[in-house]
Amino acid sequence: MAGVPVHGPGHNGGPTLEPGGAWRSYAWKQARAELLPSLPLPVIQRRLKRAGELGLDFKTYARVRHSAGRDIVAILFSNNALRLVREGQGLPEARAAKLRGLSDCGTGLLTHAPQDPDKLAARIEAAHDIRLAPATQAPRLSDTWGQTRARIRDLLNAAGYLPGAVVLVGDTALEADWAPTAALAGHVTAEQYFGP
């Protein structure tokens, strides 16, 4: 069909930058705004409170909740996100304070080898009175996608969490890939969650 652009994979079909782009951009933004639901004030207030309980900013919470289609019940942390990369490292106090501020949500821990997940979780609990359970070994680089999915889902099943209601806080691109692989609610970078 002449004059109709053909978009490749990953293109969202948004407005082009050809002449008349300002009008198309305006129309595009209006159409997107009309798609978003207008929520009653009490719902927004409840969600603001829930975002705070989870330690998430409202925009991130709203994005994850919208894409998951349900509320978040637990957060999984990688040892990298907690800045516990080497054996014997202490949890930075700013991160410990953020974890102590969480309420009405479960927490879990994924640790990369050679760290032992149970020992690391016990050390965090003893030093900071923060319980990260369940804890298990993180997927290995050599794991297939199926093995990665199974490892994370086994951890969540043991704790009684639905994968689609759990957010992963990670610190590497590999960890970011775990969220879609295990069909988690979403992934949040450690910098976004804890700050720079």
ROSE-4610 file (N, C-alpha, C; in Angstrom, 1 decimal, always signed):
// ROSE-4610
residu = [M/M/M/A/A/A/G/G/G/V/V/V/P/P/P/V/V/V/H/H/H/G/G/G/P/P/P/G/G/G/H/H/H/N/N/N/G/G/G/G/G/G/P/P/P/T/T/T/L/L/L/E/E/E/P/P/P/G/G/G/G/G/G/A/A/A/W/W/W/R/R/R/S/S/S/Y/Y/Y/A/A/A/W/W/W/K/K/K/Q/Q/Q/A/A/A/R/R/R/A/A/A/E/E/E/L/L/L/L/L/L/P/P/P/S/S/S/L/L/L/P/P/P/L/L/L/P/P/P/V/V/V/I/I/I/Q/Q/Q/R/R/R/R/R/R/L/L/L/K/K/K/R/R/R/A/A/A/G/G/G/E/E/E/L/L/L/G/G/G/L/L/L/D/D/D/F/F/F/K/K/K/T/T/T/Y/Y/Y/A/A/A/R/R/R/V/V/V/R/R/R/H/H/H/S/S/S/A/A/A/G/G/G/R/R/R/D/D/D/I/I/I/V/V/V/A/A/A/I/I/I/L/L/L/F/F/F/S/S/S/N/N/N/N/N/N/A/A/A/L/L/L/R/R/R/L/L/L/V/V/V/R/R/R/E/E/E/G/G/G/Q/Q/Q/G/G/G/L/L/L/P/P/P/E/E/E/A/A/A/R/R/R/A/A/A/A/A/A/K/K/K/L/L/L/R/R/R/G/G/G/L/L/L/S/S/S/D/D/D/C/C/C/G/G/G/T/T/T/G/G/G/L/L/L/L/L/L/T/T/T/H/H/H/A/A/A/P/P/P/Q/Q/Q/D/D/D/P/P/P/D/D/D/K/K/K/L/L/L/A/A/A/A/A/A/R/R/R/I/I/I/E/E/E/A/A/A/A/A/A/H/H/H/D/D/D/I/I/I/R/R/R/L/L/L/A/A/A/P/P/P/A/A/A/T/T/T/Q/Q/Q/A/A/A/P/P/P/R/R/R/L/L/L/S/S/S/D/D/D/T/T/T/W/W/W/G/G/G/Q/Q/Q/T/T/T/R/R/R/A/A/A/R/R/R/I/I/I/R/R/R/D/D/D/L/L/L/L/L/L/N/N/N/A/A/A/A/A/A/G/G/G/Y/Y/Y/L/L/L/P/P/P/G/G/G/A/A/A/V/V/V/V/V/V/L/L/L/V/V/V/G/G/G/D/D/D/T/T/T/A/A/A/L/L/L/E/E/E/A/A/A/D/D/D/W/W/W/A/A/A/P/P/P/T/T/T/A/A/A/A/A/A/L/L/L/A/A/A/G/G/G/H/H/H/V/V/V/T/T/T/A/A/A/E/E/E/Q/Q/Q/Y/Y/Y/F/F/F/G/G/G/P/P/P]
num = [1/1/1/2/2/2/3/3/3/4/4/4/5/5/5/6/6/6/7/7/7/8/8/8/9/9/9/10/10/10/11/11/11/12/12/12/13/13/13/14/14/14/15/15/15/16/16/16/17/17/17/18/18/18/19/19/19/20/20/20/21/21/21/22/22/22/23/23/23/24/24/24/25/25/25/26/26/26/27/27/27/28/28/28/29/29/29/30/30/30/31/31/31/32/32/32/33/33/33/34/34/34/35/35/35/36/36/36/37/37/37/38/38/38/39/39/39/40/40/40/41/41/41/42/42/42/43/43/43/44/44/44/45/45/45/46/46/46/47/47/47/48/48/48/49/49/49/50/50/50/51/51/51/52/52/52/53/53/53/54/54/54/55/55/55/56/56/56/57/57/57/58/58/58/59/59/59/60/60/60/61/61/61/62/62/62/63/63/63/64/64/64/65/65/65/66/66/66/67/67/67/68/68/68/69/69/69/70/70/70/71/71/71/72/72/72/73/73/73/74/74/74/75/75/75/76/76/76/77/77/77/78/78/78/79/79/79/80/80/80/81/81/81/82/82/82/83/83/83/84/84/84/85/85/85/86/86/86/87/87/87/88/88/88/89/89/89/90/90/90/91/91/91/92/92/92/93/93/93/94/94/94/95/95/95/96/96/96/97/97/97/98/98/98/99/99/99/100/100/100/101/101/101/102/102/102/103/103/103/104/104/104/105/105/105/106/106/106/107/107/107/108/108/108/109/109/109/110/110/110/111/111/111/112/112/112/113/113/113/114/114/114/115/115/115/116/116/116/117/117/117/118/118/118/119/119/119/120/120/120/121/121/121/122/122/122/123/123/123/124/124/124/125/125/125/126/126/126/127/127/127/128/128/128/129/129/129/130/130/130/131/131/131/132/132/132/133/133/133/134/134/134/135/135/135/136/136/136/137/137/137/138/138/138/139/139/139/140/140/140/141/141/141/142/142/142/143/143/143/144/144/144/145/145/145/146/146/146/147/147/147/148/148/148/149/149/149/150/150/150/151/151/151/152/152/152/153/153/153/154/154/154/155/155/155/156/156/156/157/157/157/158/158/158/159/159/159/160/160/160/161/161/161/162/162/162/163/163/163/164/164/164/165/165/165/166/166/166/167/167/167/168/168/168/169/169/169/170/170/170/171/171/171/172/172/172/173/173/173/174/174/174/175/175/175/176/176/176/177/177/177/178/178/178/179/179/179/180/180/180/181/181/181/182/182/182/183/183/183/184/184/184/185/185/185/186/186/186/187/187/187/188/188/188/189/189/189/190/190/190/191/191/191/192/192/192/193/193/193/194/194/194/195/195/195/196/196/196]
x = [+0.8/+0.0/+0.9/+0.7/+1.6/+1.3/+2.4/+2.3/+2.1/+1.9/+1.7/+3.1/+3.6/+4.9/+4.8/+5.8/+5.9/+6.9/+6.5/+7.3/+7.9/+9.2/+9.8/+9.5/+10.0/+9.8/+10.3/+9.5/+9.8/+9.3/+8.9/+8.4/+7.0/+6.7/+5.4/+4.3/+4.7/+3.8/+3.4/+4.3/+4.0/+4.2/+4.0/+4.0/+5.4/+5.4/+6.7/+7.2/+8.4/+8.9/+8.8/+7.9/+7.7/+6.9/+6.7/+5.9/+4.6/+4.1/+2.9/+3.1/+4.3/+4.7/+4.1/+4.1/+3.6/+2.1/+1.3/-0.1/-0.2/+0.5/+0.4/+0.9/+2.0/+2.5/+1.4/+0.7/-0.3/-1.5/-1.9/-3.0/-2.6/-1.4/-0.9/-0.9/-0.4/-0.5/-1.9/-2.8/-4.2/-4.8/-4.5/-5.1/-4.6/-3.3/-2.7/-3.3/-3.5/-4.1/-5.5/-6.3/-7.6/-7.7/-6.6/-6.6/-6.4/-5.7/-5.4/-6.6/-6.8/-8.0/-7.9/-9.0/-9.0/-9.5/-8.6/-8.9/-9.4/-10.3/-10.8/-9.7/-9.8/-8.8/-8.5/-9.5/-9.1/-8.3/-8.5/-7.7/-6.3/-6.1/-4.8/-4.1/-4.8/-4.2/-3.8/-4.6/-4.2/-3.0/-2.9/-1.8/-0.5/-0.6/+0.5/+1.1/+0.1/+0.5/+1.2/+0.6/+1.2/+2.6/+2.8/+4.1/+5.1/+4.7/+5.6/+6.0/+4.9/+5.2/+6.2/+6.2/+7.1/+8.4/+8.6/+9.8/+10.0/+8.9/+8.9/+8.4/+8.9/+8.3/+7.0/+6.1/+4.7/+4.7/+5.5/+5.5/+6.0/+7.0/+7.5/+6.4/+5.8/+4.8/+3.6/+3.2/+2.0/+2.3/+3.6/+4.0/+4.0/+4.6/+4.7/+3.3/+2.5/+1.2/+0.3/+0.4/-0.4/+0.0/+1.3/+1.7/+1.5/+1.5/+1.2/-0.3/-1.1/-2.5/-2.9/-2.0/-2.3/-1.3/-1.6/-0.7/+0.6/+1.6/+2.9/+2.8/+3.2/+3.2/+4.6/+5.6/+6.9/+8.0/+9.2/+10.3/+11.5/+12.1/+13.3/+14.5/+15.5/+16.7/+17.9/+18.7/+20.0/+21.0/+22.0/+23.1/+23.8/+23.9/+24.5/+23.7/+22.4/+21.6/+21.8/+22.1/+22.3/+23.8/+24.6/+26.0/+26.8/+26.4/+27.0/+27.7/+28.7/+29.2/+30.3/+31.1/+32.1/+31.8/+32.3/+32.1/+32.6/+31.8/+32.2/+31.8/+31.3/+30.9/+29.7/+29.7/+28.5/+27.5/+26.2/+25.2/+25.3/+25.4/+25.4/+24.2/+24.5/+23.4/+22.3/+22.5/+21.4/+20.5/+21.0/+20.2/+19.5/+20.2/+19.6/+18.4/+18.5/+17.4/+16.2/+16.5/+15.4/+14.7/+15.4/+14.8/+14.0/+14.5/+13.8/+12.5/+12.4/+11.2/+10.1/+10.3/+9.3/+8.3/+7.0/+5.9/+4.9/+4.3/+3.2/+3.6/+4.9/+5.3/+6.4/+6.5/+7.5/+8.8/+9.9/+11.2/+11.9/+12.7/+13.5/+14.9/+15.8/+17.2/+17.7/+18.3/+19.0/+20.5/+21.3/+22.8/+23.6/+24.5/+25.4/+26.5/+26.9/+28.0/+29.3/+30.1/+30.2/+29.5/+28.7/+28.1/+27.0/+26.8/+25.8/+24.6/+23.4/+22.2/+21.7/+21.7/+21.3/+22.2/+23.5/+24.5/+24.4/+24.2/+24.1/+22.9/+21.8/+20.5/+20.6/+21.2/+21.3/+22.2/+23.3/+24.2/+23.5/+22.7/+21.9/+20.9/+20.2/+19.3/+19.9/+21.1/+21.8/+22.3/+22.8/+23.5/+22.5/+21.3/+20.4/+19.0/+18.7/+17.3/+16.4/+16.9/+16.1/+16.1/+14.9/+14.7/+14.4/+15.3/+15.2/+14.9/+13.7/+13.4/+12.2/+12.2/+13.2/+14.5/+15.5/+16.8/+17.3/+17.8/+18.4/+19.5/+20.2/+21.2/+20.6/+21.2/+20.7/+21.0/+20.2/+20.5/+22.0/+22.6/+24.0/+24.0/+25.2/+25.4/+25.2/+25.5/+25.3/+23.9/+23.0/+21.6/+20.9/+20.0/+19.2/+18.1/+17.3/+16.2/+15.2/+15.0/+14.0/+14.5/+15.8/+16.4/+16.3/+16.5/+16.4/+15.0/+14.0/+12.6/+12.3/+12.7/+12.4/+13.0/+14.2/+14.9/+14.2/+13.8/+13.1/+11.7/+11.0/+9.6/+9.6/+10.6/+10.6/+10.7/+11.6/+11.8/+10.4/+9.7/+8.5/+7.4/+7.3/+6.3/+6.5/+7.7/+8.0/+7.5/+7.5/+7.1/+5.6/+5.0/+3.6/+3.3/+4.2/+4.0/+3.8/+2.8/+2.6/+3.7/+4.4/+5.4/+5.0/+3.8/+3.3/+3.0/+3.2/+3.0/+4.3/+5.4/+6.8/+7.6/+8.3/+9.2/+10.7/+11.5/+12.9/+13.7/+14.5/+15.5/+16.8/+17.4/+18.7/+19.7/+20.9/+21.9/+22.6/+22.3/+23.0/+22.0/+22.4/+21.6/+21.1/+22.0/+21.6/+20.4/+20.5/+19.5/+18.2/+18.3/+17.1/+16.3/+17.1/+16.5/+15.7/+16.0/+15.3/+13.8/+13.5/+12.1/+11.1/+11.4/+10.6/+10.7/+11.8/+12.0/+11.1/+11.0/+10.2/+8.8/+8.5/+7.1/+6.8/+7.8/+7.6/+6.9/+6.4/+5.7/+6.6/+7.8/+8.7/+10.1/+11.0/+12.3/+12.6/+13.3/+13.6/+15.1/+15.9/+17.3/+17.6/+18.7/+19.1/+19.3/+19.8/+20.0/+18.6/+17.7/+16.3/+15.7/+15.9/+15.2/+15.9/+17.2/+17.9/+18.5/+18.5/+19.1/+20.6/+21.2/+22.6/+23.6]
y = [-1.2/+0.0/+1.2/+2.1/+3.3/+4.3/+4.9/+5.9/+5.4/+4.1/+3.6/+3.0/+3.5/+3.0/+1.6/+0.8/-0.5/-0.5/-0.8/-0.8/-2.2/-2.2/-3.4/-3.9/-5.0/-5.5/-4.6/-4.4/-3.6/-2.1/-1.8/-0.4/-0.3/+0.8/+0.9/+1.6/+1.9/+2.5/+3.9/+4.6/+6.0/+6.9/+8.2/+9.2/+9.3/+9.6/+9.8/+11.2/+11.5/+12.9/+13.6/+13.2/+13.8/+15.1/+16.0/+17.2/+16.9/+17.8/+17.6/+16.9/+16.7/+15.9/+16.4/+17.8/+18.4/+18.0/+18.0/+17.7/+16.2/+15.3/+13.9/+13.6/+14.3/+14.0/+14.4/+15.6/+16.0/+15.0/+14.5/+13.6/+12.2/+11.8/+10.6/+10.7/+11.8/+12.0/+12.0/+12.6/+12.7/+11.3/+10.5/+9.2/+8.3/+8.4/+7.6/+8.0/+9.3/+9.8/+9.3/+9.2/+8.7/+7.2/+6.5/+5.1/+4.8/+5.8/+5.6/+5.8/+4.9/+5.0/+6.2/+6.8/+7.9/+7.2/+7.2/+6.5/+7.5/+7.0/+7.8/+8.1/+9.3/+9.7/+8.7/+8.0/+7.0/+5.9/+5.5/+4.4/+4.9/+6.1/+6.7/+6.8/+7.2/+7.3/+6.0/+4.9/+3.6/+3.1/+3.4/+2.9/+3.7/+5.0/+5.7/+5.1/+4.8/+4.1/+2.8/+2.0/+0.7/+0.8/+1.8/+2.0/+2.3/+3.1/+3.4/+2.1/+1.3/+0.0/-0.9/-0.8/-1.7/-1.0/+0.2/+0.9/+1.4/+1.5/+1.9/+3.3/+4.1/+5.3/+5.0/+6.0/+5.8/+5.4/+6.1/+5.9/+4.4/+4.0/+2.6/+1.6/+1.8/+0.9/+0.9/+2.0/+2.1/+1.3/+1.5/+0.8/-0.7/-1.2/-2.6/-3.2/-2.5/-3.0/-3.1/-2.1/-2.1/-3.2/-3.4/-4.5/-5.9/-6.0/-7.3/-7.6/-6.5/-6.7/-7.1/-7.0/-7.3/-6.6/-6.6/-6.0/-6.8/-6.1/-6.8/-7.3/-8.5/-9.1/-9.4/-9.4/-9.7/-9.1/-9.0/-8.4/-9.4/-9.8/-10.6/-9.7/-9.9/-9.1/-10.0/-9.5/-10.3/-9.8/-10.6/-10.1/-9.0/-8.9/-7.8/-6.5/-6.5/-5.3/-4.9/-5.8/-5.4/-5.0/-5.0/-4.7/-5.7/-6.9/-8.0/-9.0/-8.5/-9.2/-10.2/-9.8/-10.7/-11.2/-12.4/-13.0/-12.1/-11.9/-11.1/-9.6/-9.1/-7.7/-7.5/-6.3/-5.8/-5.1/-5.3/-4.6/-3.1/-2.2/-0.8/-0.3/+0.6/+1.0/+1.6/+2.4/+3.0/+2.0/+0.9/-0.2/-1.0/-1.2/-1.8/-1.0/+0.3/+1.2/+1.1/+1.0/+0.9/-0.4/-1.5/-2.8/-2.9/-2.2/-2.2/-1.4/-0.5/+0.3/-0.4/-1.6/-2.3/-2.9/-2.9/-3.5/-4.1/-5.1/-5.8/-6.4/-6.9/-7.6/-8.6/-9.6/-10.6/-10.2/-10.8/-10.5/-11.8/-11.9/-13.1/-12.7/-13.7/-13.4/-14.4/-14.0/-14.8/-14.5/-15.4/-15.2/-15.9/-15.2/-15.8/-16.6/-17.7/-18.5/-17.7/-17.9/-19.0/-18.7/-17.6/-17.3/-18.3/-18.6/-19.5/-18.7/-18.9/-18.1/-18.1/-19.3/-19.4/-18.7/-18.8/-18.1/-16.6/-16.2/-14.7/-14.2/-14.8/-14.4/-14.4/-15.4/-15.4/-14.3/-14.0/-12.9/-11.5/-11.3/-10.1/-10.0/-11.1/-11.0/-10.8/-11.4/-11.2/-9.7/-9.2/-7.9/-6.7/-6.9/-5.8/-6.1/-7.3/-7.6/-7.5/-8.0/-8.0/-9.4/-9.9/-11.3/-11.4/-12.0/-12.2/-13.7/-14.1/-15.5/-15.6/-16.5/-17.6/-17.0/-17.8/-17.5/-18.8/-18.5/-19.7/-19.2/-20.1/-19.8/-19.2/-18.1/-17.5/-18.4/-18.2/-19.0/-18.8/-19.8/-19.7/-19.3/-18.8/-18.4/-19.6/-20.8/-22.0/-22.5/-22.0/-22.5/-22.1/-23.0/-22.6/-21.7/-21.2/-20.3/-21.2/-22.4/-23.3/-23.6/-23.8/-24.0/-22.8/-21.6/-20.3/-20.1/-20.3/-20.2/-21.2/-22.4/-23.4/-23.0/-22.6/-22.2/-21.1/-20.1/-18.9/-19.3/-20.0/-20.4/-21.4/-22.3/-23.2/-22.4/-21.4/-20.6/-19.9/-19.3/-18.6/-19.6/-20.8/-21.7/-22.2/-22.4/-22.8/-21.7/-20.5/-19.4/-19.1/-19.7/-19.4/-18.2/-17.7/-16.5/-16.8/-16.1/-16.2/-15.4/-15.9/-15.2/-13.8/-13.7/-12.4/-11.4/-11.7/-10.7/-10.4/-10.7/-10.6/-9.7/-8.7/-7.8/-8.3/-8.2/-8.5/-7.2/-7.0/-5.9/-6.5/-6.1/-6.7/-5.6/-6.0/-5.0/-5.3/-6.3/-6.6/-6.9/-6.8/-7.2/-8.6/-9.5/-10.9/-11.0/-10.3/-10.4/-9.8/-8.8/-8.2/-9.2/-10.1/-11.1/-12.1/-12.3/-13.3/-13.0/-11.7/-11.3/-11.8/-11.5/-12.0/-13.6/-14.1/-15.5/-16.3/-15.8/-16.5/-15.9/-15.0/-14.3/-13.6/-12.9/-12.0/-10.8/-10.0/-8.8/-7.8/-7.8/-6.8/-6.8/-6.0/-5.8/-4.4/-4.1/-2.7/-2.8/-1.8/-1.8/-1.4/-1.8/-1.5/+0.0/+0.7/+2.1/+2.8/+2.3/+2.9/+2.7/+1.5/+1.1/+1.8/+1.7/+2.2/+3.6/+4.1/+5.4/+5.2/+6.2/+6.1/+5.9]
z = [+0.0/+0.0/+0.0/-1.0/-1.1/+0.0/+0.5/+1.5/+3.0/+3.1/+4.5/+4.9/+6.0/+6.5/+7.0/+6.8/+7.3/+8.4/+9.6/+10.8/+11.0/+11.5/+11.8/+13.2/+13.6/+15.0/+16.0/+17.1/+18.2/+18.0/+16.9/+16.6/+17.2/+17.9/+18.5/+17.6/+16.4/+15.4/+15.8/+16.6/+17.0/+15.9/+16.2/+15.1/+14.5/+13.2/+12.5/+12.6/+12.1/+12.2/+10.9/+10.0/+8.7/+9.0/+7.9/+8.1/+8.7/+9.6/+10.3/+11.6/+12.0/+13.1/+14.4/+14.6/+15.8/+16.1/+15.0/+15.2/+15.5/+14.8/+15.1/+16.5/+16.9/+18.3/+19.3/+19.1/+20.0/+20.0/+18.8/+18.7/+19.4/+19.2/+19.8/+21.3/+21.9/+23.3/+23.9/+23.2/+23.6/+23.6/+22.6/+22.5/+23.6/+23.9/+25.0/+26.3/+26.5/+27.8/+28.0/+26.9/+27.0/+27.3/+27.0/+27.3/+28.8/+29.5/+30.9/+31.7/+32.7/+33.5/+34.4/+34.7/+35.7/+37.0/+38.0/+39.3/+40.3/+41.1/+42.2/+43.2/+43.9/+44.8/+45.9/+46.5/+47.5/+47.0/+45.7/+45.1/+45.0/+44.5/+44.3/+45.7/+46.7/+48.0/+48.6/+48.3/+48.8/+48.0/+46.8/+46.0/+46.4/+46.7/+47.2/+48.5/+49.3/+50.6/+50.3/+49.4/+49.1/+48.5/+47.6/+47.0/+48.1/+49.1/+50.2/+51.1/+51.3/+52.0/+51.3/+50.0/+49.2/+48.9/+49.3/+49.1/+47.7/+46.9/+45.5/+45.4/+44.4/+44.1/+43.4/+43.4/+42.9/+41.4/+40.7/+39.2/+38.9/+39.6/+39.4/+39.8/+41.0/+41.5/+40.5/+40.1/+39.1/+37.9/+37.3/+36.1/+36.3/+37.4/+37.6/+37.9/+38.7/+39.1/+37.8/+37.0/+35.7/+34.8/+34.7/+33.8/+34.3/+35.7/+36.3/+36.4/+36.5/+36.7/+38.1/+39.0/+40.4/+41.3/+42.6/+43.6/+43.7/+44.3/+44.5/+46.0/+46.2/+47.5/+48.1/+47.2/+47.7/+46.7/+47.3/+46.5/+46.7/+45.6/+45.6/+45.4/+46.2/+46.0/+45.7/+44.7/+44.5/+45.5/+45.7/+46.6/+46.0/+44.6/+44.0/+44.3/+44.2/+44.5/+46.0/+46.9/+48.3/+48.5/+47.5/+47.6/+48.5/+48.4/+49.1/+48.1/+47.4/+46.3/+46.8/+47.8/+48.3/+49.7/+49.9/+51.3/+52.4/+53.4/+54.5/+54.4/+53.3/+53.2/+54.0/+54.5/+55.3/+54.5/+54.9/+54.2/+54.4/+53.4/+53.6/+54.4/+55.4/+56.3/+55.6/+54.5/+53.8/+53.2/+52.7/+52.2/+53.3/+54.4/+55.6/+56.0/+56.1/+56.6/+55.7/+54.4/+53.4/+53.6/+53.8/+54.0/+55.3/+56.3/+57.6/+57.5/+56.5/+56.3/+55.6/+55.0/+54.3/+55.2/+54.7/+55.5/+54.6/+55.2/+54.5/+53.2/+53.1/+51.9/+52.3/+51.5/+51.7/+51.0/+51.5/+50.9/+50.6/+49.6/+49.3/+48.9/+48.8/+48.5/+47.5/+46.4/+45.4/+45.5/+45.8/+45.9/+44.8/+44.3/+43.3/+44.0/+43.4/+44.0/+44.0/+45.0/+45.9/+47.2/+47.3/+48.6/+48.9/+50.1/+50.6/+51.0/+50.3/+50.6/+52.0/+52.6/+54.0/+55.0/+54.8/+55.7/+55.5/+54.2/+54.0/+54.6/+54.4/+55.0/+56.5/+57.1/+58.6/+59.1/+58.3/+58.7/+58.7/+57.6/+57.5/+58.6/+59.0/+60.1/+61.4/+61.6/+62.9/+63.0/+62.0/+62.0/+61.9/+61.2/+61.0/+61.4/+61.9/+62.2/+61.0/+59.8/+58.6/+58.1/+57.9/+57.5/+56.0/+55.3/+53.8/+53.6/+53.5/+53.3/+52.4/+51.5/+51.3/+50.6/+50.8/+50.2/+49.4/+48.3/+47.5/+46.6/+46.0/+45.0/+43.8/+43.3/+42.1/+40.9/+39.8/+38.6/+38.1/+37.6/+37.2/+35.7/+35.3/+33.9/+33.0/+33.4/+32.6/+32.5/+33.4/+33.4/+32.1/+31.6/+30.5/+31.0/+30.1/+30.5/+31.3/+30.9/+31.6/+33.0/+33.2/+34.5/+35.4/+34.8/+35.5/+36.0/+35.1/+35.4/+36.6/+36.5/+37.5/+38.8/+38.8/+40.1/+40.8/+40.1/+40.7/+41.1/+40.3/+40.6/+41.8/+41.9/+43.0/+44.3/+44.3/+45.5/+45.8/+44.8/+45.1/+45.5/+44.9/+45.3/+46.7/+47.1/+48.5/+49.5/+49.1/+50.0/+49.8/+48.8/+48.5/+47.8/+47.0/+46.2/+44.7/+44.1/+42.7/+42.0/+41.0/+40.3/+39.8/+39.3/+38.8/+39.8/+41.1/+42.2/+42.9/+42.2/+42.9/+41.9/+42.5/+41.8/+42.2/+41.2/+41.4/+41.4/+42.4/+42.5/+42.2/+41.1/+40.7/+40.2/+39.9/+39.6/+38.3/+37.6/+36.3/+35.2/+34.0/+32.9/+32.9/+33.4/+33.5/+34.5/+35.6/+36.6/+36.1/+35.3/+34.7/+33.8/+33.2/+32.3/+33.1/+34.4/+35.2/+35.3/+35.4/+35.6/+34.5/+33.2/+32.2/+32.0/+32.3/+32.2/+33.2/+34.4/+35.4/+35.5/+34.6/+34.5/+35.8/+36.3/+37.5/+37.1/+38.1/+37.9/+37.2/+37.6/+37.0/+37.6/+37.0/+37.5/+37.8/+38.9/+39.2/+39.5/+38.9/+39.1/+40.6/+41.1/+42.4/+42.6/+41.6/+41.7/+41.8/+41.0/+41.0/+42.4/+42.9/+44.2/+45.4/+45.5/+46.6/+46.5/+45.2/+44.9/+44.6/+44.0/+43.5/+44.7]
